[in-house]
């Protein structure tokens, strides 16, 4: 194996085994002290031609090429040059995996590969298959593409491992937050403003009672009341990942509807209780009604446009007042 080979090679160099080493020339039929230089050779790997500038040993008498199995690192060079045709390298394969903050085992499971395959790729022991090289390129600097593959493999992975992987890669939204969006929109198509106000009420009502929010969202002051920070980025993420989609009603009002079912098992009974309480209270309220009501919230009154509204204002939050 290539890794072990280089350890072996290094030890031989340390011992001085290659000092003035002679190689056998089959043409001259004797051991000779070789001369060496670098030559460019072309090899075909999976129907692709790759050029390698490699060290070549020749007989000083007849100039025939000599073979040295210990010094020959051509295989590694050839494979690495082949990877470069995809914009990759053995080092890059490891970098891509580490960019998702995953172990070799979790990375392999997320992609539906074996752990042994990932180890062999990263240790330069074998070349990835063409389809796997394509996957490396798709997910390089593209977390959304990685999540798509992860979602496709969810059934095979299982919920517990799926959530562990998902939360490890620092996705734009954690799974509980995504499921709150889906819960709010279940049989309840809403405008962007209505979504903002439902989530705002859920988090501040829950924080008031439990000293923590259900989602990982932050809220900021805007003209129409408290809204989710980075709301457009999060909604686009949910659309791109096929969690929700945009529809129009009869009045050409843009609404959002869920594509996937929410996962009820991810919530505690208290979280479900608070969400149901808020959804019941806000049901049927127009975007204008919700905005006007939220303007009476102390957290909004005390902040300026673009400023964060601290969850410390949850003590002033009253779901059933000021309507």
PASEBA-1860 file (N, C-alpha, C; in nm, 3 decimals):
! residues 323
1> XXXXXXXX> 0.084/-0.118/0.000/0.000/0.000/0.000/0.088/0.124/0.000 ~ 0.042/0.229/-0.064/0.125/0.345/-0.091/0.177/0.409/0.038 ~ 0.090/0.424/0.139/0.133/0.489/0.262/0.248/0.414/0.328 ~ 0.229/0.282/0.343/0.332/0.200/0.404/0.461/0.202/0.321 ~ 0.443/0.210/0.190/0.559/0.213/0.100/0.646/0.335/0.127 ~ 0.585/0.452/0.147/0.663/0.571/0.171/0.732/0.569/0.306 ~ 0.668/0.508/0.407/0.735/0.491/0.536/0.859/0.405/0.518 ~ 0.842/0.295/0.443/0.953/0.202/0.416/1.065/0.275/0.341
9> XXXXXXXX> 1.026/0.354/0.241/1.123/0.427/0.160/1.202/0.525/0.246 ~ 1.132/0.596/0.334/1.196/0.695/0.419/1.299/0.629/0.510 ~ 1.264/0.515/0.567/1.354/0.445/0.657/1.481/0.399/0.583 ~ 1.466/0.358/0.458/1.582/0.313/0.381/1.675/0.429/0.350 ~ 1.615/0.546/0.326/1.697/0.664/0.300/1.776/0.701/0.424 ~ 1.705/0.697/0.541/1.772/0.729/0.668/1.891/0.636/0.692 ~ 1.875/0.510/0.659/1.981/0.412/0.680/2.094/0.425/0.579 ~ 2.072/0.502/0.472/2.177/0.520/0.372/2.179/0.411/0.268
17> XXXXXXXX> 2.067/0.335/0.258/2.064/0.224/0.164/2.073/0.269/0.019 ~ 2.038/0.397/-0.008/2.038/0.443/-0.146/2.164/0.522/-0.183 ~ 2.256/0.528/-0.087/2.382/0.596/-0.117/2.460/0.514/-0.221 ~ 2.490/0.575/-0.332/2.569/0.507/-0.436/2.510/0.371/-0.473 ~ 2.378/0.364/-0.472/2.314/0.236/-0.502/2.330/0.201/-0.650 ~ 2.350/0.074/-0.674/2.360/0.026/-0.811/2.230/-0.043/-0.852 ~ 2.196/-0.032/-0.979/2.079/-0.099/-1.035/2.125/-0.193/-1.146 ~ 2.046/-0.294/-1.167/2.083/-0.395/-1.267/2.035/-0.352/-1.405
25> XXXXXXXX> 2.126/-0.355/-1.503/2.092/-0.325/-1.641/2.083/-0.457/-1.717 ~ 1.965/-0.488/-1.764/1.945/-0.614/-1.834/2.014/-0.613/-1.971 ~ 2.029/-0.496/-2.030/2.093/-0.487/-2.159/2.244/-0.512/-2.149 ~ 2.307/-0.453/-2.044/2.451/-0.472/-2.023/2.481/-0.596/-1.940 ~ 2.375/-0.649/-1.880/2.386/-0.770/-1.800/2.481/-0.751/-1.680 ~ 2.464/-0.636/-1.610/2.547/-0.611/-1.493/2.487/-0.497/-1.410 ~ 2.533/-0.489/-1.284/2.494/-0.377/-1.198/2.570/-0.253/-1.239 ~ 2.498/-0.139/-1.242/2.562/-0.013/-1.281/2.519/0.097/-1.184
33> XXXXXXXX> 2.598/0.202/-1.176/2.558/0.320/-1.100/2.476/0.408/-1.194 ~ 2.347/0.419/-1.169/2.259/0.484/-1.267/2.277/0.636/-1.273 ~ 2.240/0.691/-1.384/2.225/0.836/-1.396/2.075/0.864/-1.397 ~ 2.035/0.980/-1.346/1.891/1.009/-1.337/1.860/1.147/-1.390 ~ 1.741/1.162/-1.438/1.689/1.291/-1.479/1.537/1.282/-1.482 ~ 1.472/1.397/-1.495/1.327/1.399/-1.497/1.278/1.403/-1.642 ~ 1.181/1.316/-1.671/1.124/1.309/-1.805/0.972/1.311/-1.796 ~ 0.909/1.370/-1.895/0.763/1.374/-1.899/0.711/1.255/-1.978
41> XXXXXXXX> 0.628/1.177/-1.910/0.565/1.061/-1.973/0.415/1.073/-1.965 ~ 0.347/1.014/-2.062/0.201/1.020/-2.067/0.142/0.881/-2.043 ~ 0.042/0.876/-1.954/-0.026/0.751/-1.922/-0.176/0.769/-1.942 ~ -0.244/0.659/-1.967/-0.389/0.662/-1.984/-0.456/0.598/-1.863 ~ -0.536/0.678/-1.791/-0.609/0.630/-1.673/-0.757/0.654/-1.698 ~ -0.835/0.547/-1.698/-0.979/0.557/-1.724/-1.008/0.641/-1.849 ~ -0.933/0.613/-1.953/-0.951/0.677/-2.084/-0.909/0.823/-2.085 ~ -0.839/0.866/-1.981/-0.787/1.003/-1.978/-0.635/0.998/-1.983
49> XXXXXXXX> -0.577/1.082/-2.068/-0.432/1.090/-2.076/-0.380/1.189/-1.972 ~ -0.282/1.142/-1.893/-0.223/1.230/-1.792/-0.072/1.230/-1.811 ~ -0.014/1.349/-1.805/0.131/1.365/-1.822/0.195/1.378/-1.685 ~ 0.303/1.304/-1.664/0.373/1.304/-1.536/0.519/1.333/-1.557 ~ 0.572/1.430/-1.484/0.714/1.460/-1.487/0.781/1.375/-1.378 ~ 0.837/1.263/-1.417/0.886/1.167/-1.318/1.037/1.143/-1.330 ~ 1.092/1.096/-1.219/1.235/1.067/-1.214/1.262/0.934/-1.283 ~ 1.354/0.937/-1.378/1.386/0.817/-1.456/1.534/0.784/-1.439
57> XXXXXXXX> 1.562/0.655/-1.417/1.700/0.609/-1.403/1.743/0.538/-1.531 ~ 1.863/0.569/-1.576/1.914/0.508/-1.700/2.056/0.455/-1.677 ~ 2.087/0.359/-1.759/2.222/0.302/-1.755/2.321/0.404/-1.814 ~ 2.433/0.428/-1.748/2.530/0.526/-1.800/2.601/0.478/-1.927 ~ 2.589/0.347/-1.958/2.659/0.291/-2.075/2.567/0.282/-2.196 ~ 2.455/0.211/-2.180/2.367/0.189/-2.295/2.246/0.283/-2.298 ~ 2.226/0.360/-2.189/2.116/0.457/-2.178/1.977/0.393/-2.166 ~ 1.971/0.262/-2.149/1.842/0.196/-2.128/1.785/0.240/-1.993
65> XXXXXXXX> 1.649/0.247/-1.987/1.584/0.281/-1.860/1.596/0.164/-1.763 ~ 1.624/0.198/-1.637/1.639/0.098/-1.533/1.520/0.105/-1.438 ~ 1.485/-0.006/-1.382/1.371/-0.013/-1.293/1.417/-0.026/-1.149 ~ 1.365/0.064/-1.065/1.396/0.056/-0.922/1.265/0.056/-0.846 ~ 1.224/-0.058/-0.795/1.094/-0.071/-0.729/1.087/0.011/-0.601 ~ 1.201/0.036/-0.537/1.198/0.111/-0.411/1.182/0.262/-0.433 ~ 1.245/0.314/-0.538/1.239/0.458/-0.560/1.125/0.499/-0.652 ~ 1.056/0.403/-0.707/0.955/0.434/-0.806/0.827/0.484/-0.740
73> XXXXXXXX> 0.803/0.617/-0.745/0.679/0.673/-0.692/0.587/0.717/-0.805 ~ 0.605/0.662/-0.920/0.528/0.702/-1.037/0.378/0.679/-1.019 ~ 0.342/0.569/-0.953/0.201/0.537/-0.940/0.126/0.648/-0.866 ~ 0.186/0.694/-0.757/0.124/0.804/-0.682/0.112/0.928/-0.770 ~ 0.219/0.961/-0.841/0.218/1.079/-0.928/0.113/1.068/-1.037 ~ 0.105/0.951/-1.097/0.008/0.930/-1.206/-0.134/0.947/-1.154 ~ -0.163/0.883/-1.041/-0.297/0.893/-0.983/-0.331/1.037/-0.945 ~ -0.232/1.105/-0.889/-0.259/1.243/-0.846/-0.280/1.334/-0.966
81> XXXXXXXX> -0.205/1.311/-1.074/-0.226/1.389/-1.196/-0.363/1.361/-1.256 ~ -0.406/1.236/-1.245/-0.541/1.202/-1.293/-0.646/1.278/-1.212 ~ -0.629/1.283/-1.081/-0.724/1.358/-0.996/-0.726/1.506/-1.033 ~ -0.612/1.558/-1.075/-0.605/1.700/-1.112/-0.693/1.731/-1.233 ~ -0.719/1.631/-1.318/-0.807/1.655/-1.432/-0.949/1.683/-1.386 ~ -0.979/1.647/-1.260/-1.109/1.678/-1.200/-1.099/1.799/-1.105 ~ -0.982/1.861/-1.102/-0.961/1.971/-1.009/-0.945/1.922/-0.866 ~ -0.899/1.797/-0.851/-0.884/1.736/-0.719/-0.742/1.687/-0.698
89> XXXXXXXX> -0.716/1.637/-0.578/-0.589/1.572/-0.544/-0.617/1.486/-0.422 ~ -0.522/1.400/-0.387/-0.542/1.318/-0.267/-0.560/1.406/-0.144 ~ -0.484/1.514/-0.135/-0.498/1.606/-0.021/-0.633/1.675/-0.023 ~ -0.680/1.711/-0.143/-0.808/1.780/-0.155/-0.924/1.691/-0.110 ~ -0.915/1.560/-0.137/-1.021/1.469/-0.094/-1.040/1.476/0.056 ~ -0.930/1.481/0.127/-0.936/1.488/0.273/-0.989/1.624/0.318 ~ -0.947/1.730/0.249/-0.992/1.865/0.284/-1.143/1.879/0.268 ~ -1.198/1.820/0.163/-1.342/1.828/0.139/-1.418/1.762/0.253
97> XXXXXXXX> -1.372/1.643/0.292/-1.440/1.573/0.402/-1.432/1.654/0.531 ~ -1.314/1.709/0.562/-1.298/1.785/0.685/-1.378/1.915/0.684 ~ -1.405/1.969/0.565/-1.483/2.093/0.556/-1.625/2.076/0.608 ~ -1.670/1.950/0.613/-1.804/1.922/0.666/-1.800/1.880/0.813 ~ -1.681/1.890/0.873/-1.666/1.859/1.015/-1.710/1.717/1.048 ~ -1.679/1.623/0.959/-1.723/1.484/0.976/-1.604/1.389/0.980 ~ -1.619/1.284/1.059/-1.520/1.176/1.060/-1.530/1.099/0.928 ~ -1.432/1.015/0.902/-1.438/0.934/0.781/-1.561/0.844/0.781
105> XXXXXXXX> -1.598/0.794/0.897/-1.714/0.705/0.908/-1.844/0.779/0.877 ~ -1.865/0.895/0.939/-1.989/0.970/0.917/-1.996/1.026/0.775 ~ -1.883/1.069/0.723/-1.877/1.119/0.585/-1.918/1.009/0.488 ~ -1.867/0.888/0.509/-1.899/0.774/0.422/-2.048/0.741/0.431 ~ -2.102/0.739/0.552/-2.245/0.705/0.570/-2.335/0.809/0.503 ~ -2.297/0.937/0.516/-2.377/1.044/0.455/-2.386/1.028/0.304 ~ -2.277/0.982/0.242/-2.272/0.969/0.097/-2.312/0.830/0.048 ~ -2.337/0.738/0.141/-2.374/0.602/0.101/-2.255/0.519/0.056
113> XXXXXXXX> -2.135/0.555/0.104/-2.013/0.481/0.071/-1.970/0.397/0.191 ~ -1.868/0.317/0.172/-1.810/0.243/0.283/-1.699/0.326/0.346 ~ -1.679/0.310/0.476/-1.571/0.381/0.544/-1.436/0.344/0.483 ~ -1.421/0.216/0.447/-1.295/0.169/0.390/-1.261/0.243/0.261 ~ -1.362/0.274/0.181/-1.338/0.347/0.056/-1.281/0.485/0.085 ~ -1.340/0.556/0.180/-1.293/0.690/0.214/-1.150/0.685/0.266 ~ -1.121/0.586/0.350/-0.985/0.571/0.403/-0.885/0.548/0.290 ~ -0.919/0.460/0.197/-0.829/0.429/0.086/-0.808/0.550/-0.004
121> XXXXXXXX> -0.915/0.627/-0.028/-0.901/0.748/-0.109/-0.806/0.847/-0.042 ~ -0.826/0.872/0.085/-0.749/0.974/0.155/-0.604/0.931/0.179 ~ -0.581/0.802/0.186/-0.445/0.751/0.205/-0.375/0.722/0.073 ~ -0.436/0.762/-0.037/-0.376/0.743/-0.170/-0.352/0.596/-0.200 ~ -0.442/0.511/-0.150/-0.428/0.367/-0.174/-0.508/0.323/-0.297 ~ -0.605/0.404/-0.338/-0.682/0.372/-0.459/-0.749/0.497/-0.511 ~ -0.787/0.493/-0.637/-0.857/0.605/-0.699/-1.008/0.592/-0.677 ~ -1.077/0.703/-0.648/-1.223/0.697/-0.643/-1.281/0.664/-0.780
129> XXXXXXXX> -1.393/0.595/-0.780/-1.461/0.568/-0.905/-1.510/0.700/-0.965 ~ -1.539/0.699/-1.094/-1.577/0.823/-1.163/-1.697/0.890/-1.097 ~ -1.800/0.809/-1.061/-1.918/0.870/-1.001/-1.887/0.932/-0.865 ~ -1.791/0.873/-0.793/-1.752/0.930/-0.664/-1.670/1.056/-0.681 ~ -1.589/1.061/-0.786/-1.516/1.184/-0.817/-1.613/1.297/-0.849 ~ -1.719/1.264/-0.921/-1.821/1.364/-0.954/-1.888/1.416/-0.828 ~ -1.910/1.325/-0.732/-1.973/1.367/-0.607/-1.880/1.459/-0.528 ~ -1.751/1.425/-0.524/-1.656/1.513/-0.458/-1.663/1.654/-0.516
137> XXXXXXXX> -1.670/1.663/-0.649/-1.675/1.794/-0.713/-1.806/1.866/-0.684 ~ -1.916/1.793/-0.679/-2.046/1.855/-0.651/-2.053/1.914/-0.511 ~ -1.995/1.843/-0.414/-2.008/1.888/-0.275/-1.897/1.983/-0.233 ~ -1.793/1.995/-0.315/-1.684/2.086/-0.281/-1.737/2.229/-0.271 ~ -1.724/2.289/-0.154/-1.773/2.426/-0.129/-1.923/2.440/-0.157 ~ -1.997/2.331/-0.142/-2.140/2.336/-0.171/-2.216/2.251/-0.067 ~ -2.247/2.313/0.045/-2.313/2.243/0.154/-2.454/2.199/0.115 ~ -2.521/2.280/0.033/-2.656/2.243/-0.010/-2.658/2.113/-0.089
145> XXXXXXXX> -2.558/2.093/-0.175/-2.551/1.971/-0.254/-2.524/1.851/-0.163 ~ -2.440/1.870/-0.063/-2.413/1.763/0.033/-2.541/1.725/0.108 ~ -2.619/1.825/0.147/-2.743/1.800/0.221/-2.843/1.724/0.134 ~ -2.847/1.755/0.004/-2.936/1.682/-0.086/-2.903/1.534/-0.087 ~ -2.773/1.502/-0.095/-2.731/1.362/-0.095/-2.763/1.298/0.039 ~ -2.737/1.371/0.146/-2.768/1.322/0.281/-2.916/1.292/0.295 ~ -3.000/1.382/0.245/-3.145/1.361/0.254/-3.189/1.238/0.175 ~ -3.127/1.216/0.060/-3.161/1.099/-0.022/-3.124/0.968/0.048
153> XXXXXXXX> -3.024/0.975/0.135/-2.978/0.855/0.206/-3.038/0.842/0.346 ~ -3.132/0.930/0.379/-3.185/0.934/0.516/-3.245/0.801/0.560 ~ -3.320/0.735/0.472/-3.384/0.609/0.509/-3.282/0.503/0.545 ~ -3.175/0.499/0.469/-3.071/0.398/0.495/-2.989/0.432/0.619 ~ -2.975/0.562/0.647/-2.893/0.605/0.760/-2.967/0.589/0.893 ~ -3.096/0.621/0.894/-3.173/0.620/1.018/-3.176/0.759/1.080 ~ -3.283/0.791/1.152/-3.304/0.926/1.205/-3.193/0.974/1.298 ~ -3.154/0.891/1.394/-3.055/0.935/1.493/-2.923/0.974/1.428
161> XXXXXXXX> -2.874/0.890/1.339/-2.747/0.918/1.272/-2.762/1.034/1.174 ~ -2.878/1.041/1.109/-2.905/1.151/1.016/-2.894/1.285/1.087 ~ -2.960/1.298/1.202/-2.958/1.425/1.275/-2.818/1.455/1.328 ~ -2.745/1.351/1.367/-2.608/1.371/1.415/-2.521/1.428/1.303 ~ -2.533/1.372/1.184/-2.455/1.420/1.069/-2.498/1.562/1.031 ~ -2.629/1.581/1.022/-2.682/1.711/0.980/-2.634/1.822/1.072 ~ -2.644/1.800/1.202/-2.605/1.904/1.297/-2.455/1.923/1.303 ~ -2.378/1.821/1.263/-2.231/1.832/1.265/-2.178/1.919/1.153
169> XXXXXXXX> -2.252/1.927/1.043/-2.199/1.999/0.926/-2.230/2.148/0.930 ~ -2.290/2.193/1.042/-2.319/2.336/1.056/-2.403/2.387/0.940 ~ -2.512/2.317/0.915/-2.602/2.358/0.807/-2.664/2.493/0.839 ~ -2.722/2.556/0.738/-2.781/2.687/0.757/-2.891/2.686/0.862 ~ -2.966/2.579/0.871/-3.071/2.565/0.972/-3.062/2.427/1.035 ~ -3.076/2.421/1.167/-3.076/2.292/1.233/-3.211/2.223/1.208 ~ -3.217/2.094/1.235/-3.335/2.016/1.201/-3.459/2.056/1.281 ~ -3.443/2.095/1.405/-3.561/2.135/1.482/-3.621/2.263/1.424
177> XXXXXXXX> -3.535/2.357/1.387/-3.585/2.482/1.328/-3.658/2.456/1.197 ~ -3.602/2.370/1.115/-3.668/2.334/0.989/-3.805/2.274/1.016 ~ -3.814/2.188/1.115/-3.940/2.122/1.146/-4.043/2.217/1.208 ~ -3.997/2.325/1.273/-4.090/2.428/1.321/-4.154/2.498/1.201 ~ -4.072/2.530/1.100/-4.127/2.588/0.976/-4.235/2.495/0.918 ~ -4.202/2.367/0.908/-4.295/2.270/0.849/-4.420/2.255/0.934 ~ -4.405/2.260/1.066/-4.520/2.247/1.157/-4.614/2.366/1.141 ~ -4.555/2.486/1.135/-4.635/2.608/1.121/-4.712/2.608/0.988
185> XXXXXXXX> -4.651/2.555/0.883/-4.713/2.558/0.750/-4.801/2.436/0.720 ~ -4.807/2.342/0.811/-4.887/2.222/0.788/-5.035/2.256/0.775 ~ -5.091/2.232/0.655/-5.232/2.267/0.626/-5.262/2.412/0.659 ~ -5.163/2.498/0.641/-5.177/2.636/0.686/-5.087/2.726/0.601 ~ -5.117/2.739/0.472/-5.032/2.815/0.382/-5.031/2.962/0.422 ~ -4.911/3.018/0.435/-4.897/3.152/0.490/-4.810/3.242/0.404 ~ -4.827/3.373/0.421/-4.740/3.471/0.357/-4.610/3.478/0.436 ~ -4.513/3.549/0.378/-4.385/3.565/0.447/-4.403/3.633/0.582
193> XXXXXXXX> -4.485/3.739/0.586/-4.508/3.812/0.711/-4.575/3.722/0.815 ~ -4.673/3.643/0.772/-4.741/3.553/0.865/-4.645/3.448/0.923 ~ -4.555/3.398/0.839/-4.454/3.302/0.887/-4.365/3.368/0.992 ~ -4.320/3.492/0.962/-4.232/3.563/1.055/-4.298/3.580/1.191 ~ -4.424/3.619/1.191/-4.493/3.648/1.318/-4.525/3.520/1.394 ~ -4.557/3.413/1.325/-4.583/3.286/1.393/-4.457/3.236/1.464 ~ -4.346/3.239/1.393/-4.221/3.191/1.451/-4.176/3.281/1.565 ~ -4.190/3.411/1.547/-4.156/3.507/1.652/-4.237/3.479/1.779
201> XXXXXXXX> -4.366/3.459/1.765/-4.452/3.432/1.881/-4.418/3.298/1.947 ~ -4.391/3.198/1.866/-4.356/3.066/1.920/-4.230/3.074/2.005 ~ -4.127/3.138/1.952/-4.000/3.144/2.024/-4.009/3.230/2.151 ~ -4.075/3.345/2.142/-4.081/3.433/2.259/-4.176/3.380/2.366 ~ -4.283/3.316/2.324/-4.374/3.255/2.421/-4.306/3.138/2.492 ~ -4.231/3.058/2.416/-4.163/2.943/2.476/-4.050/2.992/2.568 ~ -3.978/3.097/2.525/-3.869/3.150/2.606/-3.925/3.207/2.737 ~ -4.041/3.267/2.730/-4.103/3.325/2.851/-4.131/3.217/2.955
209> XXXXXXXX> -4.171/3.100/2.909/-4.207/2.991/2.999/-4.090/2.900/3.034 ~ -4.000/2.876/2.937/-3.895/2.776/2.955/-3.753/2.832/2.956 ~ -3.738/2.963/2.938/-3.607/3.030/2.939/-3.516/2.983/2.825 ~ -3.576/2.940/2.717/-3.502/2.906/2.596/-3.600/2.909/2.479 ~ -3.545/2.926/2.358/-3.630/2.927/2.239/-3.638/2.786/2.181 ~ -3.738/2.763/2.097/-3.748/2.633/2.032/-3.653/2.627/1.913 ~ -3.649/2.734/1.837/-3.563/2.737/1.718/-3.427/2.798/1.751 ~ -3.340/2.799/1.653/-3.209/2.864/1.667/-3.211/3.003/1.604
217> XXXXXXXX> -3.329/3.056/1.575/-3.342/3.183/1.504/-3.319/3.304/1.594 ~ -3.277/3.413/1.530/-3.269/3.543/1.597/-3.367/3.637/1.526 ~ -3.413/3.738/1.600/-3.513/3.829/1.545/-3.463/3.973/1.551 ~ -3.501/4.049/1.448/-3.458/4.188/1.438/-3.578/4.280/1.417 ~ -3.557/4.407/1.447/-3.657/4.511/1.429/-3.665/4.548/1.281 ~ -3.786/4.549/1.226/-3.806/4.603/1.091/-3.936/4.683/1.089 ~ -3.961/4.746/0.979/-4.077/4.835/0.966/-4.207/4.766/1.000 ~ -4.219/4.637/0.964/-4.344/4.565/0.983/-4.347/4.482/1.110
225> XXXXXXXX> -4.254/4.510/1.203/-4.250/4.437/1.329/-4.131/4.345/1.337 ~ -4.123/4.261/1.440/-4.012/4.167/1.453/-4.012/4.064/1.339 ~ -3.894/4.042/1.281/-3.882/3.941/1.176/-3.758/3.856/1.202 ~ -3.750/3.745/1.132/-3.634/3.656/1.143/-3.513/3.722/1.078 ~ -3.401/3.723/1.148/-3.277/3.769/1.088/-3.240/3.674/0.973 ~ -3.197/3.728/0.861/-3.160/3.650/0.742/-3.280/3.571/0.689 ~ -3.397/3.629/0.697/-3.520/3.557/0.659/-3.517/3.507/0.515 ~ -3.471/3.591/0.422/-3.470/3.551/0.281/-3.373/3.436/0.255
233> XXXXXXXX> -3.257/3.442/0.321/-3.158/3.335/0.304/-3.215/3.203/0.355 ~ -3.285/3.207/0.469/-3.342/3.084/0.525/-3.456/3.030/0.440 ~ -3.542/3.119/0.392/-3.652/3.074/0.307/-3.599/3.016/0.176 ~ -3.498/3.079/0.119/-3.437/3.025/-0.003/-3.375/2.889/0.021 ~ -3.311/2.873/0.137/-3.253/2.744/0.173/-3.361/2.636/0.180 ~ -3.473/2.668/0.243/-3.582/2.571/0.257/-3.643/2.537/0.121 ~ -3.647/2.634/0.032/-3.699/2.609/-0.103/-3.602/2.523/-0.181 ~ -3.474/2.557/-0.177/-3.372/2.483/-0.252/-3.361/2.338/-0.206
241> XXXXXXXX> -3.385/2.316/-0.077/-3.375/2.181/-0.022/-3.509/2.105/-0.027 ~ -3.605/2.165/-0.099/-3.736/2.100/-0.120/-3.811/2.071/0.010 ~ -3.801/2.165/0.105/-3.882/2.156/0.226/-4.014/2.231/0.206 ~ -4.007/2.345/0.136/-4.127/2.426/0.111/-4.126/2.473/-0.034 ~ -4.240/2.524/-0.077/-4.248/2.581/-0.211/-4.340/2.703/-0.210 ~ -4.332/2.784/-0.314/-4.413/2.905/-0.327/-4.535/2.876/-0.413 ~ -4.650/2.923/-0.367/-4.774/2.912/-0.445/-4.846/3.046/-0.439 ~ -4.939/3.068/-0.532/-5.021/3.189/-0.533/-5.166/3.151/-0.506
249> XXXXXXXX> -5.236/3.235/-0.429/-5.379/3.209/-0.409/-5.459/3.282/-0.516 ~ -5.590/3.284/-0.502/-5.677/3.344/-0.605/-5.655/3.494/-0.619 ~ -5.601/3.557/-0.514/-5.577/3.702/-0.519/-5.433/3.735/-0.556 ~ -5.362/3.633/-0.609/-5.222/3.649/-0.649/-5.132/3.690/-0.532 ~ -5.167/3.646/-0.413/-5.082/3.668/-0.295/-4.985/3.552/-0.284 ~ -4.858/3.583/-0.265/-4.756/3.479/-0.255/-4.767/3.408/-0.121 ~ -4.782/3.277/-0.128/-4.792/3.195/-0.007/-4.683/3.089/-0.009 ~ -4.653/3.037/0.107/-4.557/2.927/0.119/-4.628/2.804/0.173
257> XXXXXXXX> -4.599/2.689/0.114/-4.660/2.564/0.158/-4.551/2.458/0.176 ~ -4.573/2.363/0.265/-4.470/2.260/0.287/-4.473/2.153/0.178 ~ -4.358/2.099/0.148/-4.347/1.986/0.056/-4.330/1.857/0.137 ~ -4.255/1.869/0.247/-4.229/1.752/0.330/-4.312/1.757/0.458 ~ -4.333/1.643/0.517/-4.403/1.633/0.644/-4.307/1.670/0.758 ~ -4.361/1.734/0.861/-4.278/1.762/0.978/-4.257/1.632/1.057 ~ -4.149/1.630/1.132/-4.116/1.514/1.214/-4.159/1.544/1.358 ~ -4.272/1.491/1.398/-4.327/1.520/1.530/-4.237/1.470/1.643
265> XXXXXXXX> -4.162/1.364/1.616/-4.080/1.302/1.721/-3.967/1.392/1.767 ~ -3.937/1.495/1.691/-3.826/1.583/1.725/-3.864/1.683/1.834 ~ -3.995/1.696/1.863/-4.043/1.795/1.959/-4.081/1.731/2.093 ~ -4.067/1.811/2.199/-4.116/1.770/2.329/-4.265/1.802/2.337 ~ -4.334/1.746/2.437/-4.477/1.776/2.454/-4.499/1.924/2.482 ~ -4.408/1.986/2.557/-4.420/2.129/2.586/-4.404/2.212/2.460 ~ -4.311/2.175/2.375/-4.291/2.248/2.249/-4.415/2.238/2.161 ~ -4.473/2.120/2.152/-4.595/2.102/2.074/-4.709/2.184/2.133
273> XXXXXXXX> -4.716/2.187/2.264/-4.822/2.264/2.332/-4.813/2.412/2.299 ~ -4.692/2.469/2.306/-4.673/2.612/2.277/-4.700/2.642/2.131 ~ -4.651/2.558/2.041/-4.675/2.582/1.899/-4.823/2.579/1.866 ~ -4.894/2.483/1.920/-5.039/2.474/1.896/-5.111/2.595/1.953 ~ -5.067/2.639/2.068/-5.127/2.757/2.134/-5.113/2.881/2.046 ~ -4.993/2.902/1.992/-4.966/3.018/1.906/-5.043/3.007/1.774 ~ -5.038/2.891/1.712/-5.107/2.873/1.584/-5.256/2.897/1.596 ~ -5.314/2.853/1.708/-5.457/2.875/1.731/-5.487/3.024/1.745
281> XXXXXXXX> -5.402/3.094/1.821/-5.425/3.237/1.845/-5.408/3.319/1.719 ~ -5.311/3.285/1.634/-5.281/3.364/1.514/-5.358/3.319/1.391 ~ -5.430/3.209/1.404/-5.505/3.155/1.290/-5.604/3.257/1.235 ~ -5.600/3.278/1.105/-5.694/3.369/1.040/-5.655/3.514/1.045 ~ -5.546/3.546/1.115/-5.502/3.686/1.123/-5.427/3.723/0.996 ~ -5.460/3.839/0.940/-5.393/3.885/0.818/-5.253/3.937/0.850 ~ -5.174/3.954/0.746/-5.039/4.007/0.764/-5.044/4.145/0.828 ~ -5.140/4.227/0.787/-5.153/4.363/0.842/-5.190/4.358/0.989
289> XXXXXXXX> -5.283/4.272/1.025/-5.324/4.259/1.167/-5.206/4.215/1.253 ~ -5.129/4.120/1.202/-5.016/4.069/1.278/-4.907/4.176/1.294 ~ -4.883/4.252/1.188/-4.782/4.359/1.195/-4.824/4.466/1.294 ~ -4.949/4.510/1.286/-4.998/4.615/1.377/-4.990/4.568/1.523 ~ -5.024/4.444/1.547/-5.018/4.392/1.683/-4.873/4.387/1.734 ~ -4.781/4.344/1.647/-4.642/4.330/1.691/-4.575/4.464/1.718 ~ -4.633/4.574/1.665/-4.578/4.708/1.689/-4.598/4.753/1.833 ~ -4.682/4.682/1.907/-4.709/4.718/2.046/-4.617/4.643/2.143
297> XXXXXXXX> -4.533/4.554/2.088/-4.443/4.475/2.170/-4.324/4.561/2.215 ~ -4.294/4.558/2.344/-4.188/4.642/2.399/-4.052/4.618/2.332 ~ -4.027/4.493/2.296/-3.900/4.461/2.231/-3.885/4.531/2.098 ~ -3.996/4.554/2.029/-3.992/4.626/1.901/-3.983/4.776/1.926 ~ -4.057/4.825/2.026/-4.059/4.968/2.056/-3.924/5.019/2.105 ~ -3.849/4.934/2.174/-3.721/4.976/2.232/-3.603/4.964/2.135 ~ -3.625/4.912/2.017/-3.514/4.891/1.922/-3.536/4.972/1.794 ~ -3.428/4.984/1.718/-3.433/5.056/1.592/-3.420/4.957/1.476
305> XXXXXXXX> -3.446/5.008/1.356/-3.444/4.923/1.237/-3.312/4.847/1.224 ~ -3.321/4.714/1.210/-3.203/4.631/1.192/-3.140/4.581/1.320 ~ -3.181/4.633/1.435/-3.124/4.591/1.563/-3.187/4.458/1.608 ~ -3.106/4.376/1.677/-3.157/4.250/1.730/-3.253/4.278/1.845 ~ -3.356/4.195/1.854/-3.450/4.201/1.967/-3.414/4.087/2.062 ~ -3.360/4.122/2.175/-3.312/4.022/2.269/-3.427/3.938/2.325 ~ -3.396/3.809/2.351/-3.497/3.722/2.412/-3.527/3.765/2.556 ~ -3.448/3.857/2.610/-3.478/3.907/2.745/-3.612/3.980/2.747
313> XXXXXXXX> -3.657/4.025/2.629/-3.787/4.091/2.620/-3.903/3.992/2.627 ~ -3.873/3.865/2.638/-3.981/3.765/2.646/-4.067/3.788/2.770 ~ -4.008/3.849/2.875/-4.086/3.876/2.997/-4.197/3.977/2.969 ~ -4.182/4.056/2.863/-4.284/4.156/2.826/-4.378/4.105/2.717 ~ -4.355/3.984/2.672/-4.435/3.930/2.563/-4.568/3.879/2.615 ~ -4.679/3.924/2.552/-4.813/3.880/2.589/-4.889/3.841/2.465 ~ -4.907/3.710/2.450/-4.971/3.658/2.328/-5.116/3.700/2.318 ~ -5.185/3.715/2.431/-5.330/3.738/2.428/-5.369/3.884/2.450
321> XXX> -5.273/3.976/2.449/-5.306/4.117/2.473/-5.278/4.202/2.349 ~ -5.340/4.321/2.350/-5.317/4.426/2.250/-5.371/4.392/2.111 ~ -5.464/4.301/2.104/-5.524/4.271/1.973/-5.634/4.373/1.943
END
